[in-house]
Amino acid sequence: MQVIDLSDEFLAEQFMRNPHSGTHIDFPAYLFEDERKLGDFGLERFVGDAVVLDLTGKKPGEWIEDEDLEAAEEAAGLALRERESVILYTGMGVGSASACLSRNGAEYLEFKRVGLVGIDAANIDGSGSGEMAAHRVLLGKDILVLEGLRNLGSIDESRFRLASFPLRVRGVTAPVRAVAILE
């Protein structure tokens, strides 16, 4: 078994954080006041089957559309499964402009009934996106959002196990140590 750390480093001499720094997970209460927070989810929700979709052909600032997701599934020989985690690999990284998930891309993933969507960008909606359409679609259907992933190019299997346990904090987001577990 091989374990690959997908988390960004979190430097803290004093634990005060920007809720969107480093590798972190967003819960439905991030956008919807009376929705679920970290404590409302069992630990089993943070470990399970995952797929990585290669979207490295996208350019910074481009939208990841439903047809891009379908093409990435087909290229990998996959069909997304219900409750599976879907990791979007753009290859651009957190510190740079990245491709981001469009509303119809998010609706496609909602239609597929995935359980979590992760990306190697600081924000799945892109920086400066006031509408936050992808967050609204996904979190509105209880699909968790995992942002700030690293080392996705090290995953050499289309399907793997993902463990993304959040730090037990009160809040609508939480830092995560995300790892890919390969057979």
Residue pairs with C-beta under 8 A, 6 or more apart in sequence:
1 181
1 182
1 183
2 181
2 182
3 179
3 180
3 181
3 182
4 151
4 154
4 155
4 179
4 180
4 182
5 150
5 151
5 177
5 178
5 179
6 23
6 149
6 150
6 151
6 152
6 178
6 179
6 180
7 22
7 23
7 148
7 149
7 150
7 176
7 177
7 178
7 179
8 22
8 23
8 94
8 148
8 149
8 150
9 22
10 17
10 21
10 22
10 23
10 175
17 175
19 171
19 172
19 173
20 122
20 123
20 147
20 148
20 173
21 148
21 175
22 148
22 175
23 146
23 147
23 148
23 149
23 150
23 175
23 176
23 177
23 178
24 146
24 147
24 148
24 166
24 173
24 174
24 175
24 176
25 144
25 145
25 146
25 147
25 164
25 166
25 173
25 174
25 176
26 135
26 139
26 144
26 145
26 146
26 147
26 172
26 173
27 35
27 36
27 37
27 38
27 40
27 41
27 139
27 144
27 172
27 173
27 174
28 35
28 36
28 37
28 139
28 140
28 142
29 35
29 36
29 37
29 172
30 135
30 139
30 172
30 173
31 132
31 135
31 136
31 139
31 140
32 139
32 140
35 139
36 142
37 170
37 171
37 172
38 166
38 168
38 169
38 170
38 171
38 172
38 174
39 170
41 144
43 165
45 115
45 144
46 163
46 164
46 165
46 166
47 161
47 162
47 163
47 164
47 165
48 83
48 84
48 85
48 115
48 161
48 162
49 81
49 83
49 84
49 85
49 159
49 160
49 161
49 162
50 84
50 85
50 86
50 87
50 116
50 118
50 159
50 160
50 161
50 162
50 180
51 76
51 78
51 80
51 84
51 85
51 86
51 87
51 158
51 159
51 160
52 76
52 87
52 89
52 152
52 155
52 158
52 160
53 69
53 72
53 73
53 76
53 78
53 86
53 87
53 88
53 89
54 72
54 75
54 76
54 89
55 64
55 68
55 69
55 72
55 88
55 89
55 90
55 91
55 99
56 89
56 90
56 91
58 64
58 68
58 90
58 99
59 99
60 92
60 96
60 97
60 98
60 99
61 97
61 99
61 100
61 126
62 99
62 100
63 99
63 100
63 101
63 102
63 105
64 88
64 90
64 99
64 100
64 101
64 102
64 105
65 102
65 104
65 105
66 102
66 104
66 105
66 107
66 108
68 105
69 105
69 108
69 109
70 108
73 79
73 80
76 158
77 158
78 158
78 159
80 86
80 109
80 112
80 114
82 112
82 113
82 114
83 113
83 114
83 115
84 114
84 115
85 114
85 115
85 116
85 117
85 118
85 146
85 162
85 164
86 109
86 112
86 114
86 116
86 117
86 118
87 117
87 118
87 119
87 146
87 149
87 152
87 155
87 162
88 101
88 117
88 118
88 119
88 120
88 124
89 120
89 152
89 153
89 155
90 98
90 99
90 119
90 120
90 121
91 120
91 152
91 153
92 98
92 99
92 120
92 121
93 120
93 121
93 150
94 120
94 121
94 122
94 148
94 150
97 126
97 127
98 119
98 120
98 121
98 122
98 126
99 121
100 119
100 121
100 123
100 124
100 125
100 126
100 129
100 134
101 109
101 117
101 119
101 124
101 125
101 134
102 133
102 134
103 133
103 134
103 137
105 134
106 117
106 133
106 134
106 137
106 138
107 137
109 117
109 138
109 143
110 137
110 138
110 141
110 143
114 143
115 143
115 144
116 143
116 144
116 145
116 146
116 162
116 164
117 124
117 134
117 138
117 143
117 144
117 145
117 146
118 145
118 146
118 147
118 149
118 162
118 164
118 178
119 146
119 147
119 149
120 148
120 149
120 150
120 152
121 147
121 148
122 147
122 148
123 129
123 147
124 134
124 135
124 138
124 145
124 147
125 131
125 132
125 133
125 134
125 135
134 145
135 145
138 144
138 145
139 145
146 164
146 176
146 178
149 178
154 180
155 180
155 182
156 182
157 182
157 183
160 180
160 181
160 182
160 183
161 180
161 181
161 182
162 178
162 179
162 180
162 181
163 178
163 179
163 181
164 176
164 177
164 178
164 179
165 176
165 177
166 174
166 175
166 176
167 174
167 175
167 176
168 174
169 175
